[in-house]
Amino acid sequence: MDNNSSGKNTEASGKWIAILIPALILIPLAVAFLVQYFYLYEVDRIADERLTLYENTLALQLNKYEYLPSLLAGIAPVKSCLASGRNTASVNAYLEKVAAQSGATAIFLVGENGRVVSSSNWNLENSYVGLDLSFRPYFKGGMKGREVRFYGVGLASEKPGYYIASPVEVEGLPRGVAVVKIDLSTLQNIWRDGGETLFVADSYGIIILSSRPSWQYRTLDALSPEAVRNIHEGGQYPEPRLSRLDMESESFGFMKTVRINGDLFLRTSRQISGLDWELNFLMGLRPVWERMLGTALTSFVLVGLGILTLLFIHERNQKEVSRREAREAERIRSMNIQLEQEIAERRRTEEELRAAQEELIEAGKLAAVGEMATAVAHELNQPIAALKMYAASSRLMLEKGLTEDLAPTLASILGLSDRMAGVTSQLKSFARKSSDPTLEFDIRDSIEASLSLMHHQLEHEDCKVEISMPAERVPFSAESGRFEQVLINLLRNALDAMQGQKEKRLEISLRVDSGKAVLRVADTGPGLDSSIAGKVFEPFVTTKREGVGLGLGLSISYKIIREMGGGFKAFNSDEAGAVFVISLPLRSSQENLDG
């Protein structure tokens, strides 16, 4: 019995040993693979988040200059420079100023023949002026009326950049291309200093940006003959460097992995929205292997502490996440500091623009004075001729001794002198910049003064003026000269709009309604074009022919009325012509004056 029992125990022990030995091997392996699965899942989530961050950073860098080429293409001096080839010096200085303020690497204009007409780096040794860029894709696409985005190496600087090009149209035809170049090397250096591995590949599979400089211009696959031909024709990349990167795809569970130059990486990629670029983020897998081996050994030595081991692994994961989040928080803090600096710079720029706009208002007033010089000369010619006649008559009377007849003649001379003084005083009061904008004036007087200054133009254009105003005063506290500037701008615009019309008539009406002075100016022109009706008060919006105006008059007038606390709107009348309505709050203005 004892021998049988001993034999059975030995047999049972052998069975347990046969079970435990595989268990001691399989359990650590199972635990190791389980840990590997969860770790890779976490790594994939973190990689996706990092990919989103880098994508947003790249998009922010590119989109910051998206508006600039189309804005430059709509400016009259730029159009004139490309159309005539003149004024390149002033356009060069303007592009240099815009590039300095915006932070763009270079801004340049390419003419119809493909040569650079004007550039922001005109005064540097590697200036773009005169370069033949007719082979560049952004020039070809721009001359076909398309917005083009292009990445390549510059001919003069031999440095890569991102080019944004917009066609410049004159009278509906492309006359050149406005191009902005952005240097992305700073962004690439930030990636490299961050210690992570990522790269951006274009549609040909060429790495154009990378945190590892040796990878730049390497290809992910062999280039097709068509791709090589397109790159050569566009001068896009340095062809000797376009060799294939030593990269092979491998499988690692459910994850995408690649082996580059012998190193294994977890690869996460995403197509960048709006571009044919692919952003790739790589994470090294050596920590995964080390973790798997350590877990297997620990489980093999002490299977019973498997749960504690998992907790330990979880804790280490949390610490790793915390460290990454701390680094991320530091990067976000740095980005916030940079944003604060950009906000301060933008505020400073807005203050400079506000000061420049004030100067434009005064310049507009002086321009109006210059245009009315002809009217003043016309008004003074007749009194001067009459003065000469009266002076000659007085001389004859003195020679004949008819001194008793001198009094009426001298009275006429004094009357003509007062008339001439009135004309010049109107012009001086309009041109003078008031030192006290709170003085009260009668809106009716400002209307009469403006019409008086525009009398010669209205008479020359054979324009009839119909005025309707209340009999009592309409007082308002503001700078009368600036208000008259707005009125004269409206009258001048109306005369320009009615050019070629059979009937030229201006209707000016002033009424007081609910504590507001409502001034309505209507003409018999063709009215506002539907394409600009909603943005007539925006800068550089005009229907005048090129060279006549910059489209700033109504924008400045709108700002003046808004600063006075009033409203300004424009629309087409039911019959014909445009209507401009100005409303000014009389009560609030008077209360402010009393206070």
Stockholm file with secondary structure:
# STOCKHOLM 1.0

chainA/1-595         MDNNSSGKNTEASGKWIAILIPALILIPLAVAFLVQYFYLYEVDRIADERLTLYENTLALQLNKYEYLPSLLAGIAPVKSCLASGRNTASVNAYLEKVAAQSGATAIFLVGENGRVVSSSNWNLENSYVGLDLSFRPYFKGGMKGREVRFYGVGLASEKPGYYIASPVEVEGLPRGVAVVKIDLSTLQNIWRDGGETLFVADSYGIIILSSRPSWQYRTLDALSPEAVRNIHEGGQYPEPRLSRLDMESESFGFMKTVRINGDLFLRTSRQISGLDWELNFLMGLRPVWERMLGTALTSFVLVGLGILTLLFIHERNQKEVSRREAREAERIRSMNIQLEQEIAERRRTEEELRAAQEELIEAGKLAAVGEMATAVAHELNQPIAALKMYAASSRLMLEKGLTEDLAPTLASILGLSDRMAGVTSQLKSFARKSSDPTLEFDIRDSIEASLSLMHHQLEHEDCKVEISMPAERVPFSAESGRFEQVLINLLRNALDAMQGQKEKRLEISLRVDSGKAVLRVADTGPGLDSSIAGKVFEPFVTTKREGVGLGLGLSISYKIIREMGGGFKAFNSDEAGAVFVISLPLRSSQENLDG
#=GR chainA/1-595 SS CHHHHHHHHHHHHHHHHHHHHHHHHHHHHHHHHHHHHHHHHHHHHHHHHHHHHHHHHHHHHHHTTTTHHHHHHTCHHHHHHHHHCCCHHHHHHHHHHHHHHHTCSEEEEEETTSBEEEETTTTSTTCCTTCBCTTSHHHHHHHTTCCEEEEEECTTTCCEEEEEEEEEEETTEEEEEEEEEECCHHHHHHHHHTTCEEEEECTTSBEEEESSGGGTTCBSSCCCHHHHHHHHHHTCSCGGGCCBCCEEEEEETTEEEEEETTEEEEEEEEECTTSSCEEEEEEESHHHHHHHHHHHHHHHHCGGGHHHHHHHHHHHHHHHHHHHHHHHHHHHHHHHHHHHHHHHHHHHHHHHHHHHHHHHHHHHHHHHHHHTHHHHHHHHHHHHHHHHHHHHHHHHHHHHTCGGGHHHHHHHHHHHHHHHHHHHHHHHHHHSCCSCTTCEEEHHHHHHHHHHHTHHHHHHTTCEEEEECCSSCCEEESCHHHHHHHHHHHHHHHHHHTTTCSCCEEEEEEEEETTEEEEEEECCSCCCCTTTGGGTTSTTCCCSCTTTCCSCHHHHHHHHHHHTTCEEEEEECSSSSEEEEEEEEHHHHHHHHHC
#=GC SS_cons         CHHHHHHHHHHHHHHHHHHHHHHHHHHHHHHHHHHHHHHHHHHHHHHHHHHHHHHHHHHHHHHTTTTHHHHHHTCHHHHHHHHHCCCHHHHHHHHHHHHHHHTCSEEEEEETTSBEEEETTTTSTTCCTTCBCTTSHHHHHHHTTCCEEEEEECTTTCCEEEEEEEEEEETTEEEEEEEEEECCHHHHHHHHHTTCEEEEECTTSBEEEESSGGGTTCBSSCCCHHHHHHHHHHTCSCGGGCCBCCEEEEEETTEEEEEETTEEEEEEEEECTTSSCEEEEEEESHHHHHHHHHHHHHHHHCGGGHHHHHHHHHHHHHHHHHHHHHHHHHHHHHHHHHHHHHHHHHHHHHHHHHHHHHHHHHHHHHHHHHHTHHHHHHHHHHHHHHHHHHHHHHHHHHHHTCGGGHHHHHHHHHHHHHHHHHHHHHHHHHHSCCSCTTCEEEHHHHHHHHHHHTHHHHHHTTCEEEEECCSSCCEEESCHHHHHHHHHHHHHHHHHHTTTCSCCEEEEEEEEETTEEEEEEECCSCCCCTTTGGGTTSTTCCCSCTTTCCSCHHHHHHHHHHHTTCEEEEEECSSSSEEEEEEEEHHHHHHHHHC
//
